[in-house]
Amino acid sequence: MRSDGSPSAPLGLKIAAACGLLFLHLPIFLIFIYAFTTEEKSFVWPPPGLTTQWFAVTWNRPDVWQALSLSIRVAAISTLVALVLGTLCAAAVSRTQFFGRETISLLVILPIALPGIITGIALRSAFSLAEIPFSFWTIVLGHATFCVVVVYNNAVARFRRTSGSMIEASMDLGADGFQTFRHVVLPNIATALLAGGMLAFALSFDEVIVTTFTAGQQQTLPIWMLEELIRPRQRPVTNVVAMVVVLVTLLPILLAYYLTRDGDQIAGSGK
Amino acid sequence: MTLAATQAKPAPALLPRAGGLRGALSDLFWRRPKLLLLLMLLPPVLWLGIVYIGSLFALLLQSFFSIDEFSGLINREFTLKTYGDLLQAANLDIILRTVTMAALVTLASAIIAFPIAYYAARYARGRWKALFYLGVMLPLWSSYLVKIYAWKLILAKEGILTWLLAKLHLLWLLDGWLSLPIVGGNSLSVSSTGTFIVFVYVWLPFMILPVQAALERVPGNLVEASSDLGASPGQTFRNVLFPLALPGIVAGSIFTFSLTLGDYIIPQIIGTSRLFIGQAVYSQQGTAGNIPLAAAFTVVPIVIMGFYLWGAKRMGAFDAL
């Protein structure tokens, strides 16, 4: 990097960058205000009055609780599957050279590199060809498939930074493979796995496109919201749910950031 | 080997040595690393291979089936008829509209992303750098539907944008724009302009991050040298910064382009009744029950992205990812 002090940016650049960031953030904050509006039917701005009654109304809606519970269960199981598959894959790819290594990295990335609708309809047509009925597990199948990549990315970056000589030292001191994994490898990659798991959870919790194809009649929270956007029943409840969803996804992401910030993830992961 | 194993007591180790099956397995893996590798790769490759690639293959297969127009049943015989249907004027129109939108969204994202990425890469330090990074990551990861919903609130006829323009006495500008063909409509939330804005908003972070990564690798003294040699800021941008940032922009465009090609929720919630590829796929497989045509439609973004990725790789965009 440069050795001299930081020169200050031209004013135009500062303004453009600030406007860009505002553009990214203001719409999300708007949701928070709408969650308190007294207006029931339309999107009127500014809100004619402020109230907290919609939080109570939302609290007493069983459909919201059902959707939330399904979303959390799906995200938890998908994250677990993704953690196992992603870590195994990352360990194999980062430690050794073998034939087809590039193909495997591509295989992991493909489910999110191709548009979600392709993953969704592909799974759906496969379910119908194999005559698998829609269930909790068909949703998990889809979610786990594209969650693998975030765990894999986090784990691979950490494996690359973990020095191989530590593993050799452990072996030299007489530990077997399992002991080395338990006492040397795992503590080293634990925070990366936790971060990957958090992101996988957030990704699954928010996923809507693949879910519409694999869910059948069941509603995850995003599917519930999509229904409300297309055929609104009670707008203020949607506002409150939207705000809660923002807050719920915010926490794992912030946590994932703090777990990985000392190194590879910062600054666009430039090498 | 056997001699060493039976004769010598194990050297005093920090950790007690496990015997039995565990020890045997551990030794086996140590002696045959290929076996361990195979065992590690088997679960993820089986999962992704069967669940994902298998499904993609099933989908591709279905695009070569056709639907019987009278009975509505799927005829499981190899035919290219469905691809013939895809080339009808109405369907080509959908493809053209989607590709145009994807290109415009990509262009706009690149323009808006550049100053943010450049500031973060060259001027932001320490805390500010972290703040910028979070400032891009949080919107990237926040709920996709909530973001669309927020824009529904903003773009609606009685929403905040109309209110703001009324306060600024600029409503005539909005009305004039909405009365235009193609881009206009009853309100911004049911116009192609609205669709465009929301696409740009939702995919923008995917453009910022790779551009920032590319710009971070540009040494600062290159920019200083350019201005020392008498180049104006504009010339420095055109001849130094832009060419060096281009792989990053191409890398970002992979996301913005691909995501726009496949999305069907944004144009459904904010936009006109004119369909995009994703919506066509959704309605063909759902209400129309024509899975072969839906499958053939999905082949379009796959083929376009195939060429796109091939071109991007040649431009070195993958190094900027």
Interface residues (C-beta under 8 A of the other chain):
Chain A: M1 R2 S6 P7 S8 A9 P10 L13 K14 A16 A17 G20 L21 F23 L24 H25 P27 I28 L30 I31 Y34 S42 F43 V44 W45 P46 V81 V84 L85 G86 L88 C89 A91 A92 T96 F98 I104 L107 V108 L110 P111 A113 L114 P115 G116 I117 I118 T119 I121 A122 L123 R124 S125 A126 S128 L129 L141 A144 T145 V148 M171 L173 G174 A175 D176 G177 F178 Q179 H183 L199 A202 D206 V208 I209 T212 P222 M225 L226 L229 I230 T238 A242 V245 V246 T249 L250 I253 L254 Y257 R261 I266 A267 G268 S269 G270 K271
Chain B: P10 A11 P12 A13 L14 L15 R17 A18 R22 G23 L25 S26 D27 F29 W30 P33 L36 L37 M40 L41 P43 P44 V45 W47 L48 G49 V51 Y52 I53 G54 S55 L56 A58 L59 Q62 I112 A113 P115 I116 Y118 Y119 A120 A121 R122 Y123 R125 K129 A130 F132 Y133 L134 G135 V136 M137 L138 P139 W141 S142 S143 Y144 L145 V146 K147 I148 Y149 A150 W151 K152 L153 I154 A156 E158 G159 I160 W163 Y201 L204 P205 L209 P210 Q212 A213 E216 R217 P219 G220 N221 P233 I254 S258 L259 L261 G262 D263 Y264 I265 Q268 I269 G278 V281 Y282 Q285 I291 A294 A295 T298 P301 I302 M305
